[in-house]
């Protein structure tokens, strides 16, 4: 159980990763689309996506030459909404 909690904590600990998760809640996106929407470099977006994928939060569909990312665990959006409500009260 502790390992799963650590995975979740790592996934949502960075604003950039939370931003990516929110983007992927509504549709599948490529690294380029995510980088453009978040104003991140493609390199940084790729690193965040790899981490989220490795932690088990994303699905990747390969369609040469692109990788399309989507949420594997849709329930994370409820957690992110609760996170935002708590942050706004601090």
PyMOL Python script that loads the backbone (N, CA, C, O; Angstrom):
from pymol import cmd

cmd.read_pdbstr("""\
ATOM      1  N   UNK A   1       0.822  -1.201   0.000  1.00  0.00           N
ATOM      2  CA  UNK A   1       0.000   0.000   0.000  1.00  0.00           C
ATOM      3  C   UNK A   1       0.860   1.256   0.000  1.00  0.00           C
ATOM      4  O   UNK A   1       0.546   2.227  -0.690  1.00  0.00           O
ATOM      5  N   UNK A   2       1.932   1.242   0.762  1.00  0.00           N
ATOM      6  CA  UNK A   2       2.795   2.405   0.869  1.00  0.00           C
ATOM      7  C   UNK A   2       3.363   2.803  -0.494  1.00  0.00           C
ATOM      8  O   UNK A   2       3.456   3.991  -0.803  1.00  0.00           O
ATOM      9  N   UNK A   3       3.738   1.825  -1.301  1.00  0.00           N
ATOM     10  CA  UNK A   3       4.292   2.106  -2.621  1.00  0.00           C
ATOM     11  C   UNK A   3       3.257   2.808  -3.504  1.00  0.00           C
ATOM     12  O   UNK A   3       3.601   3.745  -4.225  1.00  0.00           O
ATOM     13  N   UNK A   4       2.014   2.377  -3.458  1.00  0.00           N
ATOM     14  CA  UNK A   4       0.957   3.008  -4.244  1.00  0.00           C
ATOM     15  C   UNK A   4       0.746   4.450  -3.813  1.00  0.00           C
ATOM     16  O   UNK A   4       0.538   5.326  -4.652  1.00  0.00           O
ATOM     17  N   UNK A   5       0.797   4.700  -2.525  1.00  0.00           N
ATOM     18  CA  UNK A   5       0.648   6.068  -2.021  1.00  0.00           C
ATOM     19  C   UNK A   5       1.804   6.949  -2.481  1.00  0.00           C
ATOM     20  O   UNK A   5       1.607   8.117  -2.814  1.00  0.00           O
ATOM     21  N   UNK A   6       3.000   6.390  -2.500  1.00  0.00           N
ATOM     22  CA  UNK A   6       4.163   7.136  -2.981  1.00  0.00           C
ATOM     23  C   UNK A   6       4.012   7.465  -4.457  1.00  0.00           C
ATOM     24  O   UNK A   6       4.346   8.572  -4.879  1.00  0.00           O
ATOM     25  N   UNK A   7       3.516   6.525  -5.249  1.00  0.00           N
ATOM     26  CA  UNK A   7       3.302   6.764  -6.677  1.00  0.00           C
ATOM     27  C   UNK A   7       2.318   7.913  -6.889  1.00  0.00           C
ATOM     28  O   UNK A   7       2.560   8.811  -7.696  1.00  0.00           O
ATOM     29  N   UNK A   8       1.221   7.873  -6.162  1.00  0.00           N
ATOM     30  CA  UNK A   8       0.219   8.921  -6.283  1.00  0.00           C
ATOM     31  C   UNK A   8       0.791  10.264  -5.862  1.00  0.00           C
ATOM     32  O   UNK A   8       0.574  11.274  -6.531  1.00  0.00           O
ATOM     33  N   UNK A   9       1.512  10.278  -4.769  1.00  0.00           N
ATOM     34  CA  UNK A   9       2.124  11.508  -4.271  1.00  0.00           C
ATOM     35  C   UNK A   9       3.097  12.092  -5.291  1.00  0.00           C
ATOM     36  O   UNK A   9       3.104  13.301  -5.524  1.00  0.00           O
ATOM     37  N   UNK A  10       3.905  11.248  -5.890  1.00  0.00           N
ATOM     38  CA  UNK A  10       4.872  11.722  -6.900  1.00  0.00           C
ATOM     39  C   UNK A  10       4.157  12.271  -8.118  1.00  0.00           C
ATOM     40  O   UNK A  10       4.589  13.267  -8.699  1.00  0.00           O
ATOM     41  N   UNK A  11       3.066  11.631  -8.508  1.00  0.00           N
ATOM     42  CA  UNK A  11       2.340  12.055  -9.707  1.00  0.00           C
ATOM     43  C   UNK A  11       1.744  13.443  -9.545  1.00  0.00           C
ATOM     44  O   UNK A  11       1.781  14.244 -10.479  1.00  0.00           O
ATOM     45  N   UNK A  12       1.201  13.738  -8.381  1.00  0.00           N
ATOM     46  CA  UNK A  12       0.514  15.018  -8.209  1.00  0.00           C
ATOM     47  C   UNK A  12       1.333  16.069  -7.458  1.00  0.00           C
ATOM     48  O   UNK A  12       0.840  17.168  -7.207  1.00  0.00           O
ATOM     49  N   UNK A  13       2.560  15.749  -7.102  1.00  0.00           N
ATOM     50  CA  UNK A  13       3.365  16.689  -6.313  1.00  0.00           C
ATOM     51  C   UNK A  13       3.820  17.905  -7.112  1.00  0.00           C
ATOM     52  O   UNK A  13       4.057  18.961  -6.525  1.00  0.00           O
ATOM     53  N   UNK A  14       3.947  17.792  -8.408  1.00  0.00           N
ATOM     54  CA  UNK A  14       4.431  18.911  -9.223  1.00  0.00           C
ATOM     55  C   UNK A  14       3.276  19.550  -9.991  1.00  0.00           C
ATOM     56  O   UNK A  14       2.444  18.860 -10.580  1.00  0.00           O
ATOM     57  N   UNK A  15       3.246  20.857  -9.972  1.00  0.00           N
ATOM     58  CA  UNK A  15       2.209  21.606 -10.693  1.00  0.00           C
ATOM     59  C   UNK A  15       2.162  21.187 -12.160  1.00  0.00           C
ATOM     60  O   UNK A  15       1.081  21.014 -12.723  1.00  0.00           O
ATOM     61  N   UNK A  16       3.323  21.025 -12.776  1.00  0.00           N
ATOM     62  CA  UNK A  16       3.387  20.670 -14.204  1.00  0.00           C
ATOM     63  C   UNK A  16       2.713  19.335 -14.489  1.00  0.00           C
ATOM     64  O   UNK A  16       2.017  19.192 -15.494  1.00  0.00           O
ATOM     65  N   UNK A  17       2.914  18.367 -13.616  1.00  0.00           N
ATOM     66  CA  UNK A  17       2.274  17.063 -13.819  1.00  0.00           C
ATOM     67  C   UNK A  17       0.765  17.145 -13.600  1.00  0.00           C
ATOM     68  O   UNK A  17      -0.003  16.501 -14.315  1.00  0.00           O
ATOM     69  N   UNK A  18       0.343  17.933 -12.619  1.00  0.00           N
ATOM     70  CA  UNK A  18      -1.095  18.123 -12.415  1.00  0.00           C
ATOM     71  C   UNK A  18      -1.715  18.786 -13.633  1.00  0.00           C
ATOM     72  O   UNK A  18      -2.820  18.428 -14.040  1.00  0.00           O
ATOM     73  N   UNK A  19      -1.019  19.742 -14.212  1.00  0.00           N
ATOM     74  CA  UNK A  19      -1.494  20.434 -15.410  1.00  0.00           C
ATOM     75  C   UNK A  19      -1.644  19.448 -16.577  1.00  0.00           C
ATOM     76  O   UNK A  19      -2.629  19.502 -17.313  1.00  0.00           O
ATOM     77  N   UNK A  20      -0.685  18.569 -16.739  1.00  0.00           N
ATOM     78  CA  UNK A  20      -0.745  17.553 -17.802  1.00  0.00           C
ATOM     79  C   UNK A  20      -1.916  16.611 -17.571  1.00  0.00           C
ATOM     80  O   UNK A  20      -2.657  16.303 -18.504  1.00  0.00           O
ATOM     81  N   UNK A  21      -2.087  16.153 -16.343  1.00  0.00           N
ATOM     82  CA  UNK A  21      -3.199  15.248 -16.035  1.00  0.00           C
ATOM     83  C   UNK A  21      -4.537  15.905 -16.350  1.00  0.00           C
ATOM     84  O   UNK A  21      -5.444  15.256 -16.869  1.00  0.00           O
ATOM     85  N   UNK A  22      -4.659  17.187 -16.037  1.00  0.00           N
ATOM     86  CA  UNK A  22      -5.912  17.907 -16.329  1.00  0.00           C
ATOM     87  C   UNK A  22      -6.161  17.991 -17.831  1.00  0.00           C
ATOM     88  O   UNK A  22      -7.291  17.830 -18.290  1.00  0.00           O
ATOM     89  N   UNK A  23      -5.112  18.242 -18.583  1.00  0.00           N
ATOM     90  CA  UNK A  23      -5.261  18.309 -20.044  1.00  0.00           C
ATOM     91  C   UNK A  23      -5.718  16.969 -20.616  1.00  0.00           C
ATOM     92  O   UNK A  23      -6.556  16.915 -21.516  1.00  0.00           O
ATOM     93  N   UNK A  24      -5.158  15.900 -20.081  1.00  0.00           N
ATOM     94  CA  UNK A  24      -5.470  14.571 -20.613  1.00  0.00           C
ATOM     95  C   UNK A  24      -6.815  14.041 -20.136  1.00  0.00           C
ATOM     96  O   UNK A  24      -7.256  12.982 -20.584  1.00  0.00           O
ATOM     97  N   UNK A  25      -7.464  14.755 -19.246  1.00  0.00           N
ATOM     98  CA  UNK A  25      -8.775  14.314 -18.747  1.00  0.00           C
ATOM     99  C   UNK A  25      -9.825  14.345 -19.844  1.00  0.00           C
ATOM    100  O   UNK A  25     -10.753  13.537 -19.844  1.00  0.00           O
ATOM    101  N   UNK A  26      -9.681  15.272 -20.773  1.00  0.00           N
ATOM    102  CA  UNK A  26     -10.719  15.438 -21.787  1.00  0.00           C
ATOM    103  C   UNK A  26     -10.389  14.816 -23.138  1.00  0.00           C
ATOM    104  O   UNK A  26     -11.287  14.523 -23.927  1.00  0.00           O
ATOM    105  N   UNK A  27      -9.095  14.613 -23.404  1.00  0.00           N
ATOM    106  CA  UNK A  27      -8.757  14.039 -24.709  1.00  0.00           C
ATOM    107  C   UNK A  27      -7.330  13.518 -24.744  1.00  0.00           C
ATOM    108  O   UNK A  27      -6.507  13.830 -23.883  1.00  0.00           O
ATOM    109  N   UNK A  28      -7.069  12.732 -25.746  1.00  0.00           N
ATOM    110  CA  UNK A  28      -5.742  12.169 -26.000  1.00  0.00           C
ATOM    111  C   UNK A  28      -4.891  13.251 -26.672  1.00  0.00           C
ATOM    112  O   UNK A  28      -5.367  13.959 -27.559  1.00  0.00           O
ATOM    113  N   UNK A  29      -3.638  13.372 -26.246  1.00  0.00           N
ATOM    114  CA  UNK A  29      -2.753  14.398 -26.798  1.00  0.00           C
ATOM    115  C   UNK A  29      -1.350  13.854 -27.043  1.00  0.00           C
ATOM    116  O   UNK A  29      -0.929  12.876 -26.425  1.00  0.00           O
ATOM    117  N   UNK A  30      -0.633  14.509 -27.960  1.00  0.00           N
ATOM    118  CA  UNK A  30       0.773  14.175 -28.212  1.00  0.00           C
ATOM    119  C   UNK A  30       1.657  15.042 -27.326  1.00  0.00           C
ATOM    120  O   UNK A  30       1.190  15.999 -26.709  1.00  0.00           O
ATOM    121  N   UNK A  31       2.925  14.700 -27.272  1.00  0.00           N
ATOM    122  CA  UNK A  31       3.892  15.489 -26.496  1.00  0.00           C
ATOM    123  C   UNK A  31       3.898  16.932 -26.993  1.00  0.00           C
ATOM    124  O   UNK A  31       3.901  17.873 -26.199  1.00  0.00           O
ATOM    125  N   UNK A  32       3.901  17.093 -28.295  1.00  0.00           N
ATOM    126  CA  UNK A  32       3.944  18.437 -28.879  1.00  0.00           C
ATOM    127  C   UNK A  32       2.725  19.258 -28.461  1.00  0.00           C
ATOM    128  O   UNK A  32       2.856  20.435 -28.124  1.00  0.00           O
ATOM    129  N   UNK A  33       1.554  18.650 -28.480  1.00  0.00           N
ATOM    130  CA  UNK A  33       0.327  19.351 -28.089  1.00  0.00           C
ATOM    131  C   UNK A  33       0.356  19.730 -26.608  1.00  0.00           C
ATOM    132  O   UNK A  33      -0.065  20.822 -26.225  1.00  0.00           O
ATOM    133  N   UNK A  34       0.853  18.819 -25.792  1.00  0.00           N
ATOM    134  CA  UNK A  34       0.946  19.085 -24.355  1.00  0.00           C
ATOM    135  C   UNK A  34       1.957  20.195 -24.085  1.00  0.00           C
ATOM    136  O   UNK A  34       1.691  21.105 -23.300  1.00  0.00           O
ATOM    137  N   UNK A  35       3.103  20.118 -24.728  1.00  0.00           N
ATOM    138  CA  UNK A  35       4.137  21.148 -24.550  1.00  0.00           C
ATOM    139  C   UNK A  35       3.603  22.519 -24.954  1.00  0.00           C
ATOM    140  O   UNK A  35       3.837  23.511 -24.264  1.00  0.00           O
ATOM    141  N   UNK A  36       2.895  22.569 -26.056  1.00  0.00           N
ATOM    142  CA  UNK A  36       2.334  23.828 -26.542  1.00  0.00           C
ATOM    143  C   UNK A  36       1.283  24.377 -25.583  1.00  0.00           C
ATOM    144  O   UNK A  36       1.279  25.573 -25.290  1.00  0.00           O
ATOM    145  N   UNK A  37       0.405  23.528 -25.100  1.00  0.00           N
ATOM    146  CA  UNK A  37      -0.671  23.963 -24.195  1.00  0.00           C
ATOM    147  C   UNK A  37      -0.151  24.425 -22.839  1.00  0.00           C
ATOM    148  O   UNK A  37      -0.730  25.318 -22.221  1.00  0.00           O
ATOM    149  N   UNK A  38       0.931  23.824 -22.379  1.00  0.00           N
ATOM    150  CA  UNK A  38       1.463  24.133 -21.050  1.00  0.00           C
ATOM    151  C   UNK A  38       2.624  25.121 -21.078  1.00  0.00           C
ATOM    152  O   UNK A  38       3.098  25.557 -20.029  1.00  0.00           O
ATOM    153  N   UNK A  39       3.072  25.466 -22.256  1.00  0.00           N
ATOM    154  CA  UNK A  39       4.229  26.367 -22.422  1.00  0.00           C
ATOM    155  C   UNK A  39       5.518  25.748 -21.883  1.00  0.00           C
ATOM    156  O   UNK A  39       6.439  26.458 -21.481  1.00  0.00           O
ATOM    157  N   UNK A  40       5.569  24.395 -21.882  1.00  0.00           N
ATOM    158  CA  UNK A  40       6.786  23.676 -21.483  1.00  0.00           C
ATOM    159  C   UNK A  40       7.592  23.369 -22.738  1.00  0.00           C
ATOM    160  O   UNK A  40       7.072  23.378 -23.854  1.00  0.00           O
ATOM    161  N   UNK A  41       8.864  23.098 -22.527  1.00  0.00           N
ATOM    162  CA  UNK A  41       9.654  22.591 -23.646  1.00  0.00           C
ATOM    163  C   UNK A  41       9.185  21.156 -23.913  1.00  0.00           C
ATOM    164  O   UNK A  41       8.622  20.508 -23.031  1.00  0.00           O
ATOM    165  N   UNK A  42       9.416  20.674 -25.115  1.00  0.00           N
ATOM    166  CA  UNK A  42       9.027  19.296 -25.430  1.00  0.00           C
ATOM    167  C   UNK A  42       9.812  18.320 -24.565  1.00  0.00           C
ATOM    168  O   UNK A  42       9.291  17.272 -24.181  1.00  0.00           O
ATOM    169  N   UNK A  43      11.039  18.652 -24.262  1.00  0.00           N
ATOM    170  CA  UNK A  43      11.873  17.796 -23.427  1.00  0.00           C
ATOM    171  C   UNK A  43      11.282  17.656 -22.019  1.00  0.00           C
ATOM    172  O   UNK A  43      11.186  16.550 -21.487  1.00  0.00           O
ATOM    173  N   UNK A  44      10.892  18.772 -21.430  1.00  0.00           N
ATOM    174  CA  UNK A  44      10.323  18.728 -20.087  1.00  0.00           C
ATOM    175  C   UNK A  44       8.971  18.010 -20.081  1.00  0.00           C
ATOM    176  O   UNK A  44       8.692  17.212 -19.186  1.00  0.00           O
ATOM    177  N   UNK A  45       8.140  18.295 -21.075  1.00  0.00           N
ATOM    178  CA  UNK A  45       6.844  17.613 -21.173  1.00  0.00           C
ATOM    179  C   UNK A  45       7.057  16.107 -21.312  1.00  0.00           C
ATOM    180  O   UNK A  45       6.347  15.316 -20.691  1.00  0.00           O
ATOM    181  N   UNK A  46       8.028  15.715 -22.122  1.00  0.00           N
ATOM    182  CA  UNK A  46       8.334  14.291 -22.308  1.00  0.00           C
ATOM    183  C   UNK A  46       8.764  13.629 -21.007  1.00  0.00           C
ATOM    184  O   UNK A  46       8.362  12.503 -20.716  1.00  0.00           O
ATOM    185  N   UNK A  47       9.575  14.321 -20.233  1.00  0.00           N
ATOM    186  CA  UNK A  47      10.025  13.758 -18.953  1.00  0.00           C
ATOM    187  C   UNK A  47       8.857  13.561 -17.990  1.00  0.00           C
ATOM    188  O   UNK A  47       8.755  12.529 -17.327  1.00  0.00           O
ATOM    189  N   UNK A  48       7.982  14.558 -17.920  1.00  0.00           N
ATOM    190  CA  UNK A  48       6.806  14.427 -17.059  1.00  0.00           C
ATOM    191  C   UNK A  48       5.900  13.292 -17.539  1.00  0.00           C
ATOM    192  O   UNK A  48       5.399  12.512 -16.729  1.00  0.00           O
ATOM    193  N   UNK A  49       5.691  13.198 -18.849  1.00  0.00           N
ATOM    194  CA  UNK A  49       4.847  12.137 -19.398  1.00  0.00           C
ATOM    195  C   UNK A  49       5.437  10.759 -19.125  1.00  0.00           C
ATOM    196  O   UNK A  49       4.716   9.822 -18.779  1.00  0.00           O
ATOM    197  N   UNK A  50       6.745  10.644 -19.282  1.00  0.00           N
ATOM    198  CA  UNK A  50       7.386   9.352 -19.005  1.00  0.00           C
ATOM    199  C   UNK A  50       7.197   8.968 -17.546  1.00  0.00           C
ATOM    200  O   UNK A  50       6.902   7.814 -17.233  1.00  0.00           O
ATOM    201  N   UNK A  51       7.368   9.935 -16.655  1.00  0.00           N
ATOM    202  CA  UNK A  51       7.199   9.651 -15.235  1.00  0.00           C
ATOM    203  C   UNK A  51       5.758   9.220 -14.941  1.00  0.00           C
ATOM    204  O   UNK A  51       5.537   8.230 -14.243  1.00  0.00           O
ATOM    205  N   UNK A  52       4.790   9.952 -15.466  1.00  0.00           N
ATOM    206  CA  UNK A  52       3.381   9.603 -15.239  1.00  0.00           C
ATOM    207  C   UNK A  52       3.044   8.243 -15.829  1.00  0.00           C
ATOM    208  O   UNK A  52       2.267   7.483 -15.252  1.00  0.00           O
ATOM    209  N   UNK A  53       3.633   7.940 -16.986  1.00  0.00           N
ATOM    210  CA  UNK A  53       3.421   6.627 -17.604  1.00  0.00           C
ATOM    211  C   UNK A  53       4.053   5.522 -16.751  1.00  0.00           C
ATOM    212  O   UNK A  53       3.427   4.498 -16.481  1.00  0.00           O
ATOM    213  N   UNK A  54       5.294   5.743 -16.337  1.00  0.00           N
ATOM    214  CA  UNK A  54       6.005   4.749 -15.523  1.00  0.00           C
ATOM    215  C   UNK A  54       5.298   4.499 -14.186  1.00  0.00           C
ATOM    216  O   UNK A  54       5.337   3.388 -13.657  1.00  0.00           O
ATOM    217  N   UNK A  55       4.656   5.536 -13.648  1.00  0.00           N
ATOM    218  CA  UNK A  55       3.921   5.391 -12.393  1.00  0.00           C
ATOM    219  C   UNK A  55       2.576   4.694 -12.582  1.00  0.00           C
ATOM    220  O   UNK A  55       1.937   4.288 -11.612  1.00  0.00           O
ATOM    221  N   UNK A  56       2.152   4.558 -13.839  1.00  0.00           N
ATOM    222  CA  UNK A  56       0.918   3.830 -14.126  1.00  0.00           C
ATOM    223  C   UNK A  56      -0.318   4.682 -14.326  1.00  0.00           C
ATOM    224  O   UNK A  56      -1.432   4.158 -14.308  1.00  0.00           O
ATOM    225  N   UNK A  57      -0.152   5.991 -14.519  1.00  0.00           N
ATOM    226  CA  UNK A  57      -1.300   6.887 -14.654  1.00  0.00           C
ATOM    227  C   UNK A  57      -1.720   7.141 -16.096  1.00  0.00           C
ATOM    228  O   UNK A  57      -2.810   7.659 -16.337  1.00  0.00           O
ATOM    229  N   UNK A  58      -0.874   6.784 -17.058  1.00  0.00           N
ATOM    230  CA  UNK A  58      -1.173   7.083 -18.456  1.00  0.00           C
ATOM    231  C   UNK A  58      -1.149   5.836 -19.331  1.00  0.00           C
ATOM    232  O   UNK A  58      -0.541   4.818 -18.999  1.00  0.00           O
ATOM    233  N   UNK A  59      -1.833   5.961 -20.458  1.00  0.00           N
ATOM    234  CA  UNK A  59      -1.813   4.962 -21.527  1.00  0.00           C
ATOM    235  C   UNK A  59      -1.163   5.638 -22.720  1.00  0.00           C
ATOM    236  O   UNK A  59      -1.399   6.821 -22.966  1.00  0.00           O
ATOM    237  N   UNK A  60      -0.352   4.907 -23.460  1.00  0.00           N
ATOM    238  CA  UNK A  60       0.285   5.451 -24.654  1.00  0.00           C
ATOM    239  C   UNK A  60      -0.159   4.640 -25.865  1.00  0.00           C
ATOM    240  O   UNK A  60      -0.104   3.410 -25.875  1.00  0.00           O
ATOM    241  N   UNK A  61      -0.599   5.367 -26.880  1.00  0.00           N
ATOM    242  CA  UNK A  61      -0.948   4.731 -28.153  1.00  0.00           C
ATOM    243  C   UNK A  61       0.044   5.257 -29.188  1.00  0.00           C
ATOM    244  O   UNK A  61       0.136   6.461 -29.428  1.00  0.00           O
ATOM    245  N   UNK A  62       0.775   4.340 -29.789  1.00  0.00           N
ATOM    246  CA  UNK A  62       1.791   4.735 -30.762  1.00  0.00           C
ATOM    247  C   UNK A  62       1.196   4.698 -32.164  1.00  0.00           C
ATOM    248  O   UNK A  62       0.631   3.699 -32.608  1.00  0.00           O
ATOM    249  N   UNK A  63       1.349   5.825 -32.834  1.00  0.00           N
ATOM    250  CA  UNK A  63       0.927   5.951 -34.226  1.00  0.00           C
ATOM    251  C   UNK A  63       2.049   6.721 -34.915  1.00  0.00           C
ATOM    252  O   UNK A  63       2.091   7.950 -34.883  1.00  0.00           O
ATOM    253  N   UNK A  64       2.945   5.981 -35.531  1.00  0.00           N
ATOM    254  CA  UNK A  64       4.168   6.566 -36.069  1.00  0.00           C
ATOM    255  C   UNK A  64       3.877   7.850 -36.822  1.00  0.00           C
ATOM    256  O   UNK A  64       2.961   7.888 -37.644  1.00  0.00           O
ATOM    257  N   UNK A  65       4.638   8.898 -36.558  1.00  0.00           N
ATOM    258  CA  UNK A  65       5.796   9.029 -35.669  1.00  0.00           C
ATOM    259  C   UNK A  65       5.433   9.559 -34.274  1.00  0.00           C
ATOM    260  O   UNK A  65       6.314   9.988 -33.529  1.00  0.00           O
ATOM    261  N   UNK A  66       4.162   9.533 -33.923  1.00  0.00           N
ATOM    262  CA  UNK A  66       3.730  10.145 -32.665  1.00  0.00           C
ATOM    263  C   UNK A  66       3.338   9.127 -31.609  1.00  0.00           C
ATOM    264  O   UNK A  66       3.011   7.977 -31.903  1.00  0.00           O
ATOM    265  N   UNK A  67       3.385   9.594 -30.362  1.00  0.00           N
ATOM    266  CA  UNK A  67       2.835   8.851 -29.237  1.00  0.00           C
ATOM    267  C   UNK A  67       1.670   9.696 -28.719  1.00  0.00           C
ATOM    268  O   UNK A  67       1.817  10.892 -28.470  1.00  0.00           O
ATOM    269  N   UNK A  68       0.541   9.068 -28.566  1.00  0.00           N
ATOM    270  CA  UNK A  68      -0.651   9.753 -28.071  1.00  0.00           C
ATOM    271  C   UNK A  68      -0.898   9.297 -26.636  1.00  0.00           C
ATOM    272  O   UNK A  68      -1.001   8.101 -26.364  1.00  0.00           O
ATOM    273  N   UNK A  69      -0.991  10.253 -25.728  1.00  0.00           N
ATOM    274  CA  UNK A  69      -1.151   9.954 -24.307  1.00  0.00           C
ATOM    275  C   UNK A  69      -2.587  10.211 -23.870  1.00  0.00           C
ATOM    276  O   UNK A  69      -3.233  11.151 -24.331  1.00  0.00           O
ATOM    277  N   UNK A  70      -3.074   9.358 -22.971  1.00  0.00           N
ATOM    278  CA  UNK A  70      -4.386   9.549 -22.367  1.00  0.00           C
ATOM    279  C   UNK A  70      -4.342   9.035 -20.927  1.00  0.00           C
ATOM    280  O   UNK A  70      -3.429   8.311 -20.529  1.00  0.00           O
ATOM    281  N   UNK A  71      -5.359   9.433 -20.162  1.00  0.00           N
ATOM    282  CA  UNK A  71      -5.428   9.000 -18.763  1.00  0.00           C
ATOM    283  C   UNK A  71      -5.831   7.541 -18.669  1.00  0.00           C
ATOM    284  O   UNK A  71      -6.764   7.106 -19.343  1.00  0.00           O
ATOM    285  N   UNK A  72      -5.145   6.798 -17.851  1.00  0.00           N
ATOM    286  CA  UNK A  72      -5.491   5.407 -17.569  1.00  0.00           C
ATOM    287  C   UNK A  72      -6.461   5.345 -16.398  1.00  0.00           C
ATOM    288  O   UNK A  72      -7.363   4.508 -16.363  1.00  0.00           O
ATOM    289  N   UNK A  73      -6.259   6.250 -15.436  1.00  0.00           N
ATOM    290  CA  UNK A  73      -7.065   6.268 -14.223  1.00  0.00           C
ATOM    291  C   UNK A  73      -7.835   7.586 -14.179  1.00  0.00           C
ATOM    292  O   UNK A  73      -7.333   8.590 -13.673  1.00  0.00           O
ATOM    293  N   UNK A  74      -9.038   7.575 -14.703  1.00  0.00           N
ATOM    294  CA  UNK A  74      -9.852   8.795 -14.798  1.00  0.00           C
ATOM    295  C   UNK A  74     -10.229   9.352 -13.422  1.00  0.00           C
ATOM    296  O   UNK A  74     -10.457  10.553 -13.279  1.00  0.00           O
ATOM    297  N   UNK A  75     -10.294   8.485 -12.417  1.00  0.00           N
ATOM    298  CA  UNK A  75     -10.684   8.917 -11.075  1.00  0.00           C
ATOM    299  C   UNK A  75      -9.723   9.927 -10.456  1.00  0.00           C
ATOM    300  O   UNK A  75     -10.053  10.584  -9.469  1.00  0.00           O
ATOM    301  N   UNK A  76      -8.543  10.047 -11.035  1.00  0.00           N
ATOM    302  CA  UNK A  76      -7.579  11.002 -10.484  1.00  0.00           C
ATOM    303  C   UNK A  76      -8.104  12.435 -10.582  1.00  0.00           C
ATOM    304  O   UNK A  76      -7.659  13.308  -9.837  1.00  0.00           O
ATOM    305  N   UNK A  77      -9.038  12.681 -11.485  1.00  0.00           N
ATOM    306  CA  UNK A  77      -9.557  14.033 -11.637  1.00  0.00           C
ATOM    307  C   UNK A  77     -10.306  14.487 -10.389  1.00  0.00           C
ATOM    308  O   UNK A  77     -10.220  15.655 -10.010  1.00  0.00           O
ATOM    309  N   UNK A  78     -11.035  13.586  -9.750  1.00  0.00           N
ATOM    310  CA  UNK A  78     -11.706  13.926  -8.495  1.00  0.00           C
ATOM    311  C   UNK A  78     -10.705  14.308  -7.423  1.00  0.00           C
ATOM    312  O   UNK A  78     -10.938  15.229  -6.640  1.00  0.00           O
ATOM    313  N   UNK A  79      -9.601  13.601  -7.393  1.00  0.00           N
ATOM    314  CA  UNK A  79      -8.544  13.903  -6.434  1.00  0.00           C
ATOM    315  C   UNK A  79      -7.916  15.268  -6.720  1.00  0.00           C
ATOM    316  O   UNK A  79      -7.644  16.035  -5.797  1.00  0.00           O
ATOM    317  N   UNK A  80      -7.689  15.565  -7.990  1.00  0.00           N
ATOM    318  CA  UNK A  80      -7.114  16.860  -8.351  1.00  0.00           C
ATOM    319  C   UNK A  80      -8.066  18.003  -8.010  1.00  0.00           C
ATOM    320  O   UNK A  80      -7.627  19.072  -7.585  1.00  0.00           O
ATOM    321  N   UNK A  81      -9.366  17.782  -8.194  1.00  0.00           N
ATOM    322  CA  UNK A  81     -10.354  18.802  -7.822  1.00  0.00           C
ATOM    323  C   UNK A  81     -10.312  19.062  -6.316  1.00  0.00           C
ATOM    324  O   UNK A  81     -10.341  20.212  -5.879  1.00  0.00           O
ATOM    325  N   UNK A  82     -10.245  17.995  -5.533  1.00  0.00           N
ATOM    326  CA  UNK A  82     -10.157  18.138  -4.071  1.00  0.00           C
ATOM    327  C   UNK A  82      -8.861  18.840  -3.687  1.00  0.00           C
ATOM    328  O   UNK A  82      -8.853  19.685  -2.793  1.00  0.00           O
ATOM    329  N   UNK A  83      -7.776  18.497  -4.350  1.00  0.00           N
ATOM    330  CA  UNK A  83      -6.464  19.114  -4.112  1.00  0.00           C
ATOM    331  C   UNK A  83      -6.568  20.631  -4.322  1.00  0.00           C
ATOM    332  O   UNK A  83      -6.092  21.415  -3.501  1.00  0.00           O
ATOM    333  N   UNK A  84      -7.200  21.030  -5.435  1.00  0.00           N
ATOM    334  CA  UNK A  84      -7.349  22.460  -5.737  1.00  0.00           C
ATOM    335  C   UNK A  84      -8.174  23.176  -4.675  1.00  0.00           C
ATOM    336  O   UNK A  84      -7.843  24.293  -4.278  1.00  0.00           O
ATOM    337  N   UNK A  85      -9.246  22.539  -4.215  1.00  0.00           N
ATOM    338  CA  UNK A  85     -10.083  23.157  -3.180  1.00  0.00           C
ATOM    339  C   UNK A  85      -9.283  23.376  -1.891  1.00  0.00           C
ATOM    340  O   UNK A  85      -9.405  24.417  -1.245  1.00  0.00           O
ATOM    341  N   UNK A  86      -8.472  22.395  -1.528  1.00  0.00           N
ATOM    342  CA  UNK A  86      -7.656  22.533  -0.318  1.00  0.00           C
ATOM    343  C   UNK A  86      -6.608  23.628  -0.504  1.00  0.00           C
ATOM    344  O   UNK A  86      -6.431  24.473   0.374  1.00  0.00           O
ATOM    345  N   UNK A  87      -5.922  23.619  -1.628  1.00  0.00           N
ATOM    346  CA  UNK A  87      -4.890  24.633  -1.901  1.00  0.00           C
ATOM    347  C   UNK A  87      -5.480  26.028  -1.840  1.00  0.00           C
ATOM    348  O   UNK A  87      -4.860  26.940  -1.295  1.00  0.00           O
ATOM    349  N   UNK A  88      -6.670  26.204  -2.393  1.00  0.00           N
ATOM    350  CA  UNK A  88      -7.309  27.523  -2.406  1.00  0.00           C
ATOM    351  C   UNK A  88      -7.687  28.017  -1.014  1.00  0.00           C
ATOM    352  O   UNK A  88      -7.881  29.216  -0.817  1.00  0.00           O
ATOM    353  N   UNK A  89      -7.794  27.118  -0.057  1.00  0.00           N
ATOM    354  CA  UNK A  89      -8.127  27.506   1.310  1.00  0.00           C
ATOM    355  C   UNK A  89      -6.901  27.835   2.156  1.00  0.00           C
ATOM    356  O   UNK A  89      -7.028  28.361   3.262  1.00  0.00           O
ATOM    357  N   UNK A  90      -5.728  27.528   1.642  1.00  0.00           N
ATOM    358  CA  UNK A  90      -4.497  27.804   2.404  1.00  0.00           C
ATOM    359  C   UNK A  90      -4.120  29.271   2.339  1.00  0.00           C
ATOM    360  O   UNK A  90      -3.115  29.678   2.923  1.00  0.00           O
TER     361      UNK A  90
END
""", "prot")
cmd.dss("prot")
cmd.show_as("cartoon", "prot")
cmd.util.cbc("prot")
cmd.orient("prot")
